[in-house]
Amino acid sequence: MSVEARLARLLAHPAIWRGRSARCLDTVPTGFAALDASLPGNGWPRIGLIEILLPRLGVGEMYLLLPALTALTSRPNARWCAWIAPPLDPFAPALAAHGLNLSRLLVVHTPAPLWASEQALRSGACEVSLSWVRRVQSRALRRLQLATEHGRTLGIVFRALTSRSARESSCAALRIALHPIQAGLRVTLLKSRGGLPGAIELHFPVDVGP
């Protein structure tokens, strides 16, 4: 293998990033132009770990993700979209109304969401794994990040937003904090490899469901 070929293979690894020159990143659009413009590759990463910090459940986090989840589950031969330890069961009619392919939805109820998430990500059987956790150590996040690379998939972890969690260092490719605003969300980029720092306000239609 030539030096050029070896270099290209190295730079294609998901753990390597090159600032805003992220044209080669494999991403899926968020569905929100203002958010896409602030993210490297103009979308959510297809491979890697995203931490989403919430002041409380139900601020609009699922509506934020629905365009990407719909796109991923609609791909030919799509893998699973796993929901690990969701606080509430997904409301299938609302998800279907937004276009999500329910035949690719896998819901896992478990008292050990971090372990289950790691297995789902590492298996290579999932397009994306969403997990809801109460407490998580940096070592566990590192394991999840490595699992996304092994399984070549996207992992999303929902955590409580506190002054401490917002300041923590993390190996995640992307960390965002969400705050509800009137008819929408404020998305604050706490960490984004090659992305633009700051906050973006997204306004939703009146009927945001689900």
Summary of the structure (lengths in Angstrom):
residues: 210
radius of gyration: 16.6
end to end distance: 50.6
largest distance: 55.9
contacts: 628
relative contact order: 0.20
helix: 32%
strand: 27%
